[in-house]
Amino acid sequence: MRTRILLVTLAASLTLAACGGGGAASGGSSLTPPTGGGGTTSTQSTSEAAIETANAVGDPVKTLASFNSNTTGVMLASRGASAQVVPMASGTCNGGVEFFAPDKNGDANSTESIIFYDAACTEMARDTVRIFSANGTSESVNRTQKQYALGNATPIAQRTSSIAYANATFGSNGYPTTASGFDRSATNELDLGGAKTILGDDELVMLPATSGGVNTFCGDSAGYNATGIASLGETFGWQGSVTNGTRTVNGDGSVTWSSTHAGTAYKGAIGSLAISVGAANSSCPIATPEYALSGGASGGTSNIPVSATFLHGELTNLTISNATLANGNSLDVTTNSGTSPTSNGFITGSISNAGTQLASFAVDTFGDGTLTVTGSGAQYVMQDWHVVK
């Protein structure tokens, strides 16, 4: 545990230095404005491509994390390599995770899960509360997640979600059972410093599990940065879809989501983007997505094969190889197993073209970190898997 804390502390210091941060902002936030951003057309174009790519990979990863957090059922723990996977006891620290049912406030029909920076459960990283209301085969869920910087008890960000389930069977604590499948729609908002920053909605159609317990799923998503990137005078958005994805529960209680995500990047003047909402879907493949982006201009398409594994709601492994992006760019993402999951640099990505690196990013298990443009050195802050400033 001591090693893990030291790694996290060092990484947090490096993040502050990389982003040009001296003193932390009010509330302990390490989210400082980007350096660089350029002044020439070529510099701005490279920065735009880097941001579009980071958001392109952030869309499926964050969407899968959203799917996982609302379909895992109870928090799971494993008693040894060959032991049966069992529910985590409410209020018990388990390797840096706590789960409460009901939530710590004692609300009816609620759960609360807390992921910590350290294994002893003393430094909160994410505190998520669900309050649900079921009605037969449908259910509504209000989900609030407070996000903390290391060593600070004041949240630096808050993510709120409004989730609707249909055609579902619900088990303990209001989670839908995956055995029979279900349909799910969610609208999400990330606020930084009280400002509406990232809007992102997603839809999931989960088909009934096979005899081996594997689910096939499809889905769609759309989102954008409402505040935009001030240094570029633009805002960036994304939309995408997945068909024939699979969800597999592993022997240790972790869950692996695998899919190929077809996406489109968008950019426009700050304030020009919006999410259009259509009818929810109940079958795969999805012909008309429930969520799509409107406004702005297309920055090109991407095709990203993703495999993401979660344990207790925390991303433990992410694999993306040879993803194809606009303008002949490519992307590879690596999970660095020797690094603490809560350290900046646990997950690293390289954006290149014809063997030449254009940009790179380094984030922790939550998708918080820094995007760096190789040529200009311009840096941008990533929070919750998207570029925020």
Buried (B, 14 or more C-beta within 10 A) or exposed (E): EEEBBEBBBBBBBBBBEBBEBEEBBEBBBBBBBBBBBBEEEEBBEBBBBBBBBBBBBBBBBBBBBBBBBBBBBBBBBBEEEEEEBEBBEBEEBBBBBBBBBBBEEEEEBBBBBBBBBBBBBEBBBBBBBBBBEBEEBBBBBBBBBBBBBBEBEEBBBBBEBBBBBBBBBBEEBBBBBBEBBBBBBBBBBBBBEEEEBBBBBBBBBBBEBEEEEEBBBBBBBBBBBBBBBEBBEBBBBBBBBBBEBBBBBEEBBBBBBBBBBBBBBBBBEBEBBBBBBEEBBEEBEBEEBBBBBBBBEEBBBBBBBBBBBBBBBBBBBBBBEEBEBBEEBBBBBBBEEEBBBBBBBBBBBBBBEEEEEBBBBBBBBBBBBBBBBBBBEBBBBBBBBBBBB
